[in-house]
């Protein structure tokens, strides 16, 4: 579960959002298929999100087109090329509750490098579509994570 609240509801309320806060409920399943795709290990992940968040909650919750929560899928799949490299894609469906702004689904293509158990480097191309009236929100993402 994740609870979100807008500190300032002026803009979300003006564009048709019905509530300043909301709680998303998630159920996730992950499966690793050993020797699956061309004898490579395949990582599959499926998530169902029960939400009415507009732009993940940045523009309030519910709207003039729909106030009810929906069950929306989020899926990802990756192929482990070897023990250090993963390539894959993910997709996230989004609700479309407001007449004022269009909410597009999100897609990502990624590659991850894991030189050891403690370091992860991930690069991705992200397509968020239109976000809060800003069209063509696409770009590159880079993450370096270390654990000790």
DSSP file (Angstrom, degrees, kcal/mol; ACC not computed):
  #  RESIDUE AA STRUCTURE BP1 BP2  ACC     N-H-->O    O-->H-N    N-H-->O    O-->H-N    TCO  KAPPA ALPHA  PHI   PSI    X-CA   Y-CA   Z-CA
    1    1 A X              0   0    0      0, 0.0     2,-0.4     0, 0.0    24,-0.2   0.000 360.0 360.0 360.0 147.1    0.0    0.0    0.0
    2    2 A X  E     -A   24   0A   0     22,-2.3    22,-3.0     2,-0.0     2,-0.4  -0.955 360.0-158.3-142.3 121.5    1.1    3.5   -0.7
    3    3 A X  E     -A   23   0A   0     -2,-0.4     2,-0.3    20,-0.3    20,-0.2  -0.849  13.6-174.6-101.1 134.2   -0.7    6.6    0.6
    4    4 A X  E     -A   22   0A   0     18,-3.0    18,-2.3    -2,-0.4     2,-0.3  -0.951   5.5-175.5-128.9 147.1   -0.1    9.9   -1.2
    5    5 A X  E     -A   21   0A   0     -2,-0.3     2,-0.4    16,-0.2    16,-0.2  -0.988  23.3-131.1-145.2 133.2   -1.3   13.5   -0.4
    6    6 A X        -     0   0    0     14,-3.0     3,-0.2    -2,-0.3    52,-0.0  -0.690  10.0-155.7 -78.5 129.6   -1.0   16.8   -2.3
    7    7 A X  S    S+     0   0    0     -2,-0.4     2,-0.5     1,-0.3    -1,-0.1   0.808  89.5  33.6 -74.6 -29.8    0.3   19.5    0.0
    8    8 A X        +     0   0    0      1,-0.1     4,-0.4    12,-0.1    -1,-0.3  -0.965  64.6 179.8-128.8 113.6   -1.3   22.2   -2.2
    9    9 A X     >  +     0   0    0     -2,-0.5     4,-2.5    -3,-0.2     5,-0.3   0.330  54.0 102.2 -96.1   6.2   -4.6   21.1   -3.9
   10   10 A X  H  > S+     0   0    0      2,-0.2     4,-1.8     1,-0.2    -1,-0.2   0.944  87.5  35.7 -58.5 -54.9   -5.2   24.4   -5.8
   11   11 A X  H  > S+     0   0    0     -3,-0.2     4,-1.7     2,-0.2     6,-0.2   0.946 118.5  49.0 -69.9 -48.9   -4.0   23.3   -9.3
   12   12 A X  H  4>S+     0   0    0     -4,-0.4     5,-2.7     1,-0.2     4,-0.3   0.916 114.2  47.7 -57.0 -41.1   -5.3   19.7   -9.1
   13   13 A X  H ><5S+     0   0    0     -4,-2.5     3,-0.9     1,-0.2    -1,-0.2   0.873 108.9  54.2 -64.9 -37.3   -8.7   21.0   -7.9
   14   14 A X  H 3<5S+     0   0    0     -4,-1.8    -1,-0.2    -5,-0.3    -2,-0.2   0.798 108.0  49.3 -68.0 -29.3   -8.8   23.6  -10.7
   15   15 A X  T 3<5S-     0   0    0     -4,-1.7    85,-0.6    -3,-0.2    -1,-0.2   0.405 130.6 -88.0 -93.7   3.5   -8.2   21.0  -13.4
   16   16 A X  T < 5S+     0   0    0     -3,-0.9    -3,-0.2    -4,-0.3    -2,-0.1   0.432  71.9 149.9 113.5  -0.8  -10.9   18.6  -12.1
   17   17 A X      < -     0   0    0     -5,-2.7    -1,-0.3    -6,-0.2    46,-0.3  -0.388  32.0-156.3 -63.9 143.7   -9.3   16.3   -9.5
   18   18 A X        +     0   0    0     43,-1.1     2,-0.3    44,-0.7    44,-0.2   0.757  68.5  32.7 -94.7 -28.2  -11.8   15.3   -6.9
   19   19 A X  B     -B   61   0B   0     42,-2.1    42,-2.0    43,-0.3    -1,-0.2  -0.954  56.8-147.1-134.4 151.4   -9.5   14.4   -3.9
   20   20 A X  S    S+     0   0    0     -2,-0.3   -14,-3.0    40,-0.2     2,-0.3   0.580  85.7  33.6 -88.8 -12.0   -6.2   15.7   -2.6
   21   21 A X  E     +A    5   0A   0    -16,-0.2     2,-0.3    40,-0.1   -16,-0.2  -0.952  60.2 167.0-142.4 161.1   -5.1   12.3   -1.2
   22   22 A X  E     -A    4   0A   0    -18,-2.3   -18,-3.0    -2,-0.3     2,-0.5  -0.982  26.5-127.7-166.7 162.3   -5.4    8.6   -2.1
   23   23 A X  E     -A    3   0A   0     -2,-0.3     2,-0.4   -20,-0.2   -20,-0.3  -0.979  17.0-153.3-123.6 123.1   -4.1    5.2   -1.3
   24   24 A X  E     -A    2   0A   0    -22,-3.0   -22,-2.3    -2,-0.5     2,-0.5  -0.745   6.8-155.6 -90.5 141.0   -2.8    2.7   -3.9
   25   25 A X  E     -D   50   0C   0     25,-1.6    25,-3.0    -2,-0.4     2,-0.4  -0.980  13.1-167.0-117.6 129.9   -3.0   -1.0   -3.2
   26   26 A X  E     -D   49   0C   0     -2,-0.5     2,-0.4    23,-0.2    23,-0.2  -0.914  16.2-172.0-121.1 142.9   -0.5   -3.3   -5.1
   27   27 A X  E     -D   48   0C   0     21,-1.8    21,-2.6    -2,-0.4     2,-0.4  -0.993  19.1-174.1-129.3 125.8   -0.3   -7.0   -5.6
   28   28 A X  E     -D   47   0C   0     -2,-0.4     2,-0.4    19,-0.2    19,-0.2  -0.941  13.9-172.6-127.5 142.1    2.9   -8.2   -7.2
   29   29 A X  E     -D   46   0C   0     17,-2.8    17,-2.7    -2,-0.4     2,-0.4  -0.998   6.6-169.4-131.0 137.6    4.1  -11.6   -8.5
   30   30 A X  E     -D   45   0C   0     -2,-0.4     2,-0.4    15,-0.2    15,-0.2  -0.976   2.5-174.2-128.0 140.7    7.6  -12.4   -9.8
   31   31 A X  E     -D   44   0C   0     13,-2.7    13,-3.1    -2,-0.4     2,-0.6  -0.998  12.9-157.2-137.7 132.2    8.8  -15.5  -11.6
   32   32 A X  E     -D   43   0C   0     -2,-0.4     2,-0.7    11,-0.2    11,-0.2  -0.951  11.3-159.5-106.7 120.2   12.3  -16.5  -12.7
   33   33 A X  E >   -D   42   0C   0      9,-3.3     9,-2.4    -2,-0.6     3,-1.0  -0.885  13.4-142.9-102.5 110.6   12.3  -19.1  -15.5
   34   34 A X  E 3  S-     0   0C   0     -2,-0.7     7,-0.1     1,-0.3     6,-0.1  -0.562  80.6  -1.1 -76.4 130.6   15.6  -20.9  -15.6
   35   35 A X  E 3  S+     0   0C   0     -2,-0.3     4,-0.4     4,-0.2    -1,-0.3   0.847  95.6 136.5  63.0  36.2   16.8  -21.7  -19.1
   36   36 A X  E <   +     0   0C   0      4,-1.3     2,-0.7    -3,-1.0     3,-0.5   0.992  53.0  38.7 -81.6 -67.8   13.7  -20.1  -20.7
   37   37 A X  E >  S-D   40   0C   0      3,-1.3     3,-1.5     1,-0.3    -1,-0.2  -0.793 140.3 -24.4 -97.5 112.0   14.4  -17.9  -23.7
   38   38 A X  T 3  S-     0   0    0     -2,-0.7    -1,-0.3     1,-0.3    -2,-0.1   0.884 125.5 -55.7  50.3  41.2   17.2  -19.4  -26.0
   39   39 A X  T 3  S+     0   0    0     -3,-0.5     2,-0.3    -4,-0.4    -1,-0.3   0.706 113.6 125.9  64.3  23.8   18.4  -21.2  -22.8
   40   40 A X  E <   -D   37   0C   0     -3,-1.5    -4,-1.3    -5,-0.1    -3,-1.3  -0.801  68.7-103.2-106.0 152.1   18.7  -17.9  -21.0
   41   41 A X  E     - E   0  80C   0     39,-0.6    39,-3.0    -2,-0.3     2,-0.4  -0.551  35.3-153.2 -74.4 138.9   17.1  -17.1  -17.6
   42   42 A X  E     -DE  33  79C   0     -9,-2.4    -9,-3.3    -2,-0.2     2,-0.6  -0.958   4.7-156.1-119.8 129.8   13.9  -15.0  -17.9
   43   43 A X  E     -DE  32  78C   0     35,-3.0    35,-2.5    -2,-0.4     2,-0.4  -0.926  14.6-174.8-107.0 121.1   12.7  -12.7  -15.1
   44   44 A X  E     -DE  31  77C   0    -13,-3.1   -13,-2.7    -2,-0.6     2,-0.4  -0.920   4.1-177.5-116.8 141.3    8.9  -11.8  -15.3
   45   45 A X  E     -DE  30  76C   0     31,-2.5    31,-2.5    -2,-0.4     2,-0.4  -0.997   3.1-176.7-139.8 132.6    7.1   -9.4  -13.0
   46   46 A X  E     -DE  29  75C   0    -17,-2.7   -17,-2.8    -2,-0.4     2,-0.4  -0.997   4.4-178.2-130.5 134.6    3.4   -8.6  -12.9
   47   47 A X  E     -DE  28  74C   0     27,-3.0    27,-2.3    -2,-0.4     2,-0.5  -0.989  14.8-156.5-131.5 139.1    1.8   -6.0  -10.7
   48   48 A X  E     -DE  27  73C   0    -21,-2.6   -21,-1.8    -2,-0.4     2,-0.5  -0.980  14.1-164.2-113.3 123.4   -1.9   -5.0  -10.3
   49   49 A X  E     -DE  26  72C   0     23,-3.0    23,-3.0    -2,-0.5     2,-0.8  -0.933   9.8-155.4-111.4 124.8   -2.4   -1.5   -8.9
   50   50 A X  E     +DE  25  71C   0    -25,-3.0   -25,-1.6    -2,-0.5     2,-0.3  -0.876  45.1 131.5 -98.5 106.6   -5.7   -0.4   -7.5
   51   51 A X  E     - E   0  70C   0     19,-2.4    19,-3.0    -2,-0.8   -27,-0.1  -0.955  54.2-163.9-152.5 161.7   -5.7    3.4   -7.9
   52   52 A X        +     0   0    0     -2,-0.3    10,-3.2    17,-0.3     2,-0.2  -0.005  49.4 142.5-133.7  24.9   -7.4    6.5   -9.0
   53   53 A X  B >   -C   61   0B   0      8,-0.2     2,-0.6     3,-0.1     3,-0.5  -0.476  46.0-139.3 -71.5 133.5   -4.2    8.7   -8.9
   54   54 A X  G > >S-     0   0    0      6,-2.6     5,-2.1     1,-0.3     3,-1.2  -0.847  87.1  -9.3 -92.8 123.3   -3.8   11.3  -11.7
   55   55 A X  G > 5S-     0   0    0     -2,-0.6     3,-1.9    40,-0.3    -1,-0.3   0.941 135.0 -52.3  51.7  51.5   -0.2   11.4  -13.0
   56   56 A X  G < 5S-     0   0    0     -3,-0.5    -1,-0.3     1,-0.3    -2,-0.1   0.646 108.7 -52.9  57.5  20.4    0.8    9.1  -10.0
   57   57 A X  G X 5S+     0   0    0     -3,-1.2     3,-1.4     3,-0.3    -1,-0.3   0.270 113.0 113.2 103.3  -9.5   -0.9   11.5   -7.6
   58   58 A X  T < 5S+     0   0    0     -3,-1.9    -3,-0.2     1,-0.3   -46,-0.2   0.802  87.3  38.5 -63.4 -28.0    0.8   14.7   -8.7
   59   59 A X  T 3 <S-     0   0    0     -5,-2.1    -1,-0.3     1,-0.4    -4,-0.1  -0.253 121.6-101.7-117.1  42.8   -2.5   16.0  -10.1
   60   60 A X    <   -     0   0    0     -3,-1.4    -6,-2.6   -40,-0.2    -1,-0.4  -0.223  46.2 -65.7  75.9-162.0   -4.8   14.7   -7.3
   61   61 A X  B    S-BC  19  53B   0    -42,-2.0   -42,-2.1    -8,-0.2   -43,-1.1  -0.995  89.1  -2.4-138.0 134.0   -7.0   11.7   -7.3
   62   62 A X        -     0   0    0    -10,-3.2   -44,-0.7    -2,-0.4     5,-0.3   0.076  68.9-161.0  69.1 169.1  -10.2   10.9   -9.3
   63   63 A X        -     0   0    0      3,-1.8    35,-0.2   -46,-0.3   -46,-0.2  -0.931  37.0 -69.4-166.2-170.7  -11.6   13.4  -11.7
   64   64 A X  S    S+     0   0    0     -2,-0.3    34,-0.2     1,-0.2     3,-0.1   0.758 127.6  44.7 -69.9 -25.1  -14.5   14.7  -13.8
   65   65 A X  S    S-     0   0    0     32,-2.6     2,-0.3     1,-0.3    -1,-0.2   0.809 132.8  -1.6 -86.4 -32.5  -14.3   11.7  -16.1
   66   66 A X        +     0   0    0     31,-1.1    -3,-1.8     1,-0.1    -1,-0.3  -0.927  47.7 176.9-160.7 130.9  -13.9    9.0  -13.4
   67   67 A X        +     0   0    0     -2,-0.3    -1,-0.1    -5,-0.3    -3,-0.1   0.605  59.0  95.7-107.1 -19.0  -13.7    9.2   -9.7
   68   68 A X  S    S-     0   0    0      1,-0.1     2,-0.1    -5,-0.1    -6,-0.1  -0.334  78.8-107.9 -76.6 153.9  -13.6    5.4   -9.0
   69   69 A X        -     0   0    0    -19,-0.1     2,-0.3    -2,-0.1   -17,-0.3  -0.479  34.1-155.1 -74.6 151.3  -10.4    3.4   -8.5
   70   70 A X  E     -E   51   0C   0    -19,-3.0   -19,-2.4    -2,-0.1     2,-0.7  -0.903  19.4-120.7-126.0 155.1   -9.4    1.0  -11.2
   71   71 A X  E     -E   50   0C   0     -2,-0.3     2,-0.4   -21,-0.2   -21,-0.2  -0.880  40.3-176.1 -95.6 111.4   -7.3   -2.2  -11.3
   72   72 A X  E     -E   49   0C   0    -23,-3.0   -23,-3.0    -2,-0.7     2,-0.2  -0.899  18.1-128.3-118.0 137.7   -4.4   -1.4  -13.6
   73   73 A X  E     -E   48   0C   0     -2,-0.4    20,-2.3   -25,-0.2     2,-0.4  -0.529  17.9-175.0 -85.2 149.9   -1.7   -3.8  -14.8
   74   74 A X  E     +EF  47  92C   0    -27,-2.3   -27,-3.0    18,-0.2     2,-0.3  -0.971  15.2 177.9-137.0 124.0    2.1   -3.1  -14.7
   75   75 A X  E     +EF  46  91C   0     16,-2.2    16,-2.8    -2,-0.4     2,-0.3  -0.943  10.0 179.5-131.1 150.0    4.3   -5.8  -16.3
   76   76 A X  E     -EF  45  90C   0    -31,-2.5   -31,-2.5    -2,-0.3     2,-0.3  -0.992   3.6-172.4-145.7 152.6    8.0   -6.2  -16.9
   77   77 A X  E     +EF  44  89C   0     12,-2.4    12,-2.3    -2,-0.3     2,-0.3  -0.996   5.2 179.9-145.4 139.4   10.2   -8.8  -18.5
   78   78 A X  E     -EF  43  88C   0    -35,-2.5   -35,-3.0    -2,-0.3     2,-0.5  -0.991  18.2-145.0-141.1 149.1   13.9   -9.2  -18.7
   79   79 A X  E     -EF  42  87C   0      8,-3.1     8,-2.1    -2,-0.3     2,-0.9  -0.963  16.7-139.0-114.3 125.6   16.4  -11.7  -20.1
   80   80 A X  E     -EF  41  86C   0    -39,-3.0   -39,-0.6    -2,-0.5     6,-0.2  -0.751  14.0-170.2 -83.5 108.8   19.6  -12.5  -18.3
   81   81 A X  S    S-     0   0    0      4,-1.5     2,-0.2    -2,-0.9    -1,-0.2   0.870  73.0 -30.0 -68.3 -36.6   22.2  -12.7  -21.0
   82   82 A X  S    S-     0   0    0      3,-1.1     3,-0.4    -3,-0.1    -1,-0.1  -0.839  88.7 -67.9-158.1-166.5   24.7  -14.0  -18.4
   83   83 A X  S    S+     0   0    0     -2,-0.2     3,-0.1     1,-0.2    -3,-0.0   0.585 131.4  40.7 -73.7  -6.1   25.1  -13.5  -14.7
   84   84 A X  S    S+     0   0    0      1,-0.1    30,-2.9    29,-0.1     2,-0.4   0.587 106.8  61.6-114.3 -14.2   26.1   -9.9  -15.1
   85   85 A X  E     + G   0 113C   0     -3,-0.4    -4,-1.5    28,-0.2    -3,-1.1  -0.952  49.3 177.7-126.5 135.4   23.8   -8.5  -17.8
   86   86 A X  E     -FG  80 112C   0     26,-2.3    26,-3.5    -2,-0.4     2,-0.4  -1.000   3.9-174.9-132.0 131.6   20.0   -8.1  -18.0
   87   87 A X  E     +FG  79 111C   0     -8,-2.1    -8,-3.1    -2,-0.4     2,-0.3  -0.966  25.6 123.0-123.0 145.4   18.0   -6.5  -20.9
   88   88 A X  E     -FG  78 110C   0     22,-2.4    22,-2.6    -2,-0.4     2,-0.3  -0.956  41.5-116.3-173.5-168.7   14.2   -6.0  -20.8
   89   89 A X  E     -FG  77 109C   0    -12,-2.3   -12,-2.4    -2,-0.3     2,-0.3  -0.963  14.9-160.2-148.0 158.8   11.2   -3.8  -21.0
   90   90 A X  E     -FG  76 108C   0     18,-2.4    18,-2.2    -2,-0.3     2,-0.4  -0.985   0.5-162.5-144.6 157.6    8.3   -2.7  -18.8
   91   91 A X  E     -FG  75 107C   0    -16,-2.8   -16,-2.2    -2,-0.3     2,-0.4  -0.999   1.5-169.3-140.8 137.6    4.8   -1.2  -19.3
   92   92 A X  E     -FG  74 106C   0     14,-2.7    14,-2.6    -2,-0.4     2,-0.2  -0.966  14.3-145.3-133.2 117.3    2.5    0.6  -16.9
   93   93 A X        -     0   0    0    -20,-2.3     2,-0.3    -2,-0.4   -21,-0.1  -0.579  19.0-159.3 -78.1 142.5   -1.1    1.3  -17.6
   94   94 A X        -     0   0    0     -2,-0.2    11,-0.1     9,-0.2     9,-0.1  -0.906  17.0-113.5-123.1 149.8   -2.4    4.6  -16.2
   95   95 A X        -     0   0    0    -42,-0.4     2,-0.3    -2,-0.3   -40,-0.3  -0.343  15.6-146.9 -73.4 163.9   -5.9    5.8  -15.5
   96   96 A X        +     0   0    0      1,-0.1   -42,-0.1   -42,-0.1   -33,-0.1  -0.700  39.8 146.2-132.3  79.7   -7.4    8.7  -17.5
   97   97 A X        +     0   0    0     -2,-0.3   -32,-2.6   -32,-0.1   -31,-1.1   0.630  48.1  71.6 -94.2 -17.1   -9.7   10.5  -15.1
   98   98 A X        -     0   0    0      3,-0.4     5,-0.1   -34,-0.2   -82,-0.1  -0.855  55.2-158.1-113.2 136.5   -9.4   14.1  -16.1
   99   99 A X  S    S+     0   0    0     -2,-0.4    -1,-0.1   -84,-0.2   -83,-0.1   0.812  93.7  62.2 -72.0 -31.0  -10.8   15.9  -19.2
  100  100 A X  S    S+     0   0    0    -85,-0.6     2,-0.4     1,-0.1    -1,-0.2   0.855 111.9  26.6 -67.5 -38.2   -8.2   18.7  -18.9
  101  101 A X  S    S-     0   0    0    -86,-0.2    -3,-0.4    31,-0.0     2,-0.3  -0.972  74.2-129.5-131.8 144.0   -5.2   16.5  -19.4
  102  102 A X        -     0   0    0     -2,-0.4     2,-0.6    -5,-0.1    31,-0.3  -0.690  18.1-149.9 -86.7 139.9   -4.5   13.2  -21.2
  103  103 A X        -     0   0    0     -2,-0.3     2,-0.2    -5,-0.1    -9,-0.2  -0.939  13.9-161.5-116.1 113.1   -2.7   10.5  -19.2
  104  104 A X        -     0   0    0     26,-1.0     2,-0.1    -2,-0.6    -9,-0.1  -0.551  22.9-107.3 -89.8 154.1   -0.6    8.2  -21.3
  105  105 A X        -     0   0    0     -2,-0.2     2,-0.4   -11,-0.1   -12,-0.2  -0.376  37.3-120.3 -70.5 159.5    0.6    4.7  -20.3
  106  106 A X  E     -G   92   0C   0    -14,-2.6   -14,-2.7    -2,-0.1     2,-0.3  -0.843  27.4-175.8-108.9 142.0    4.4    4.4  -19.6
  107  107 A X  E     -GH  91 127C   0     20,-2.1    20,-2.9    -2,-0.4     2,-0.3  -0.976   0.9-176.5-133.7 148.7    6.9    2.2  -21.4
  108  108 A X  E     -GH  90 126C   0    -18,-2.2   -18,-2.4    -2,-0.3     2,-0.4  -0.998  15.2-161.4-144.5 142.5   10.6    1.6  -20.7
  109  109 A X  E     +GH  89 125C   0     16,-2.0    16,-2.6    -2,-0.3     2,-0.3  -0.992  29.2 177.7-118.5 134.4   13.4   -0.4  -22.3
  110  110 A X  E     -GH  88 124C   0    -22,-2.6   -22,-2.4    -2,-0.4     2,-0.4  -0.908  27.4-159.5-139.7 161.4   16.3   -1.1  -20.0
  111  111 A X  E     -GH  87 123C   0     12,-2.5    12,-2.6    -2,-0.3     2,-0.4  -0.993  15.9-163.1-138.4 135.8   19.7   -2.8  -19.6
  112  112 A X  E     -GH  86 122C   0    -26,-3.5   -26,-2.3    -2,-0.4     2,-0.5  -0.953   6.8-162.2-123.9 141.3   21.3   -3.6  -16.3
  113  113 A X  E     -GH  85 121C   0      8,-3.1     8,-2.6    -2,-0.4     2,-0.5  -0.988   6.3-178.1-122.1 127.2   24.9   -4.5  -15.5
  114  114 A X  E     +     0   0C   0    -30,-2.9     6,-0.2    -2,-0.5   -29,-0.1  -0.806   5.0 176.4-126.0  86.1   25.7   -6.2  -12.2
  115  115 A X  E    S-     0   0C   0     -2,-0.5     2,-0.3     4,-0.1    -1,-0.1   0.780  72.3 -12.8 -66.9 -25.1   29.5   -6.7  -11.9
  116  116 A X  E >  S- H   0 119C   0      3,-0.7     3,-0.6   -32,-0.1    -1,-0.0  -0.896  85.5 -79.0-157.1-173.9   29.1   -8.2   -8.4
  117  117 A X  T 3  S+     0   0    0     -2,-0.3    -2,-0.0     1,-0.2     3,-0.0   0.684 123.2  46.6 -69.0 -18.0   26.5   -8.6   -5.6
  118  118 A X  T 3  S+     0   0    0      1,-0.1    29,-2.0    28,-0.1     2,-0.4   0.579 103.2  60.9-105.0 -11.8   27.0   -5.0   -4.3
  119  119 A X  E <   +HI 116 146C   0     -3,-0.6    -3,-0.7    27,-0.2     2,-0.4  -0.960  51.0 176.7-125.7 135.7   26.9   -2.9   -7.4
  120  120 A X  E     - I   0 145C   0     25,-2.4    25,-3.0    -2,-0.4     2,-0.5  -0.995   6.1-172.4-136.6 130.3   24.1   -2.4  -10.0
  121  121 A X  E     -HI 113 144C   0     -8,-2.6    -8,-3.1    -2,-0.4     2,-0.4  -0.990  10.8-177.7-121.7 123.5   24.2    0.0  -13.0
  122  122 A X  E     -HI 112 143C   0     21,-2.7    21,-2.7    -2,-0.5     2,-0.4  -0.982   7.9-174.2-126.8 131.5   20.9    0.4  -15.0
  123  123 A X  E     +HI 111 142C   0    -12,-2.6   -12,-2.5    -2,-0.4     2,-0.3  -0.958  13.9 173.6-120.1 142.7   20.3    2.5  -18.1
  124  124 A X  E     -HI 110 141C   0     17,-2.4    17,-2.5    -2,-0.4     2,-0.5  -0.991  33.3-135.6-147.5 153.0   16.9    2.9  -19.6
  125  125 A X  E     -HI 109 140C   0    -16,-2.6   -16,-2.0    -2,-0.3     2,-0.4  -0.970  33.4-160.3-105.9 124.9   15.0    4.8  -22.3
  126  126 A X  E     -HI 108 139C   0     13,-3.3    13,-2.1    -2,-0.5     2,-0.5  -0.895  16.3-170.2-115.4 132.8   11.7    6.0  -20.8
  127  127 A X  E     +HI 107 138C   0    -20,-2.9   -20,-2.1    -2,-0.4    11,-0.2  -0.926  15.1 164.0-121.9 104.1    8.5    7.1  -22.6
  128  128 A X        -     0   0    0      9,-3.0   -24,-0.4    -2,-0.5     2,-0.2   0.410  31.6-153.2 -97.3  -0.4    6.0    8.7  -20.3
  129  129 A X        -     0   0    0      8,-0.3     8,-3.4   -22,-0.1     2,-0.5  -0.444  61.9  -2.5  66.2-132.4    3.9   10.2  -23.2
  130  130 A X        -     0   0    0      6,-0.2   -26,-1.0     5,-0.2     2,-0.5  -0.829  67.2-172.4 -96.5 128.8    2.1   13.4  -22.0
  131  131 A X  B >   -J  134   0D   0      3,-2.4     3,-1.9    -2,-0.5   -28,-0.1  -0.962  69.6 -27.3-125.4 113.2    2.5   14.4  -18.4
  132  132 A X  T 3  S-     0   0    0     -2,-0.5    -1,-0.1     1,-0.3     3,-0.1   0.897 127.7 -44.4  50.2  52.1    0.4   17.2  -17.0
  133  133 A X  T 3  S+     0   0    0    -31,-0.3     2,-0.8     1,-0.2    -1,-0.3   0.324 112.3 119.6  75.6  -1.0    0.1   19.0  -20.4
  134  134 A X  B <   -J  131   0D   0     -3,-1.9    -3,-2.4     3,-0.0     3,-0.3  -0.840  55.6-148.6 -93.6 112.1    3.8   18.5  -21.3
  135  135 A X        +     0   0    0     -2,-0.8    -5,-0.2    -5,-0.2     3,-0.2  -0.317  65.7  20.2 -80.3 160.3    3.9   16.4  -24.4
  136  136 A X        -     0   0    0      1,-0.2     2,-1.7    -2,-0.1    -1,-0.2   0.889  66.2-178.3  52.6  52.0    6.6   13.9  -25.5
  137  137 A X        +     0   0    0     -8,-3.4    -9,-3.0    -3,-0.3    -8,-0.3  -0.620  28.4 137.4 -83.0  84.8    8.1   13.3  -22.1
  138  138 A X  E     +I  127   0C   0     -2,-1.7     2,-0.3   -11,-0.2   -11,-0.2  -0.879  16.0 123.3-126.0 158.3   10.8   10.8  -23.1
  139  139 A X  E     -I  126   0C   0    -13,-2.1   -13,-3.3    -2,-0.3     2,-0.3  -0.987  51.4 -66.4 171.3-176.3   14.4   10.5  -22.1
  140  140 A X  E     -I  125   0C   0     -2,-0.3     2,-0.4   -15,-0.2   -15,-0.2  -0.698  33.8-161.5-100.4 149.4   17.2    8.5  -20.7
  141  141 A X  E     -I  124   0C   0    -17,-2.5   -17,-2.4    -2,-0.3     2,-0.4  -0.989   6.0-175.1-130.6 137.2   17.6    7.3  -17.2
  142  142 A X  E     -I  123   0C   0     -2,-0.4     2,-0.4   -19,-0.2   -19,-0.2  -0.996   3.4-179.2-136.8 131.2   20.8    6.1  -15.4
  143  143 A X  E     -I  122   0C   0    -21,-2.7   -21,-2.7    -2,-0.4     2,-0.5  -0.996   9.9-171.1-133.7 132.3   21.0    4.6  -12.0
  144  144 A X  E     -I  121   0C   0     -2,-0.4     2,-0.4   -23,-0.2   -23,-0.2  -0.991  13.8-176.5-120.0 124.1   24.0    3.4  -10.0
  145  145 A X  E     -I  120   0C   0    -25,-3.0   -25,-2.4    -2,-0.5     2,-0.4  -0.975   6.1-176.2-126.3 134.0   23.3    1.6   -6.8
  146  146 A X  E     -I  119   0C   0     -2,-0.4     2,-0.4   -27,-0.2   -27,-0.2  -0.971   3.3-168.7-125.7 144.2   25.7    0.3   -4.2
  147  147 A X              0   0    0    -29,-2.0    -2,-0.0    -2,-0.4     0, 0.0  -0.992 360.0 360.0-133.2 142.4   25.0   -1.8   -1.1
  148  148 A X              0   0    0     -2,-0.4    -1,-0.1     0, 0.0   -30,-0.0   0.346 360.0 360.0-136.5 360.0   27.3   -2.6    1.7
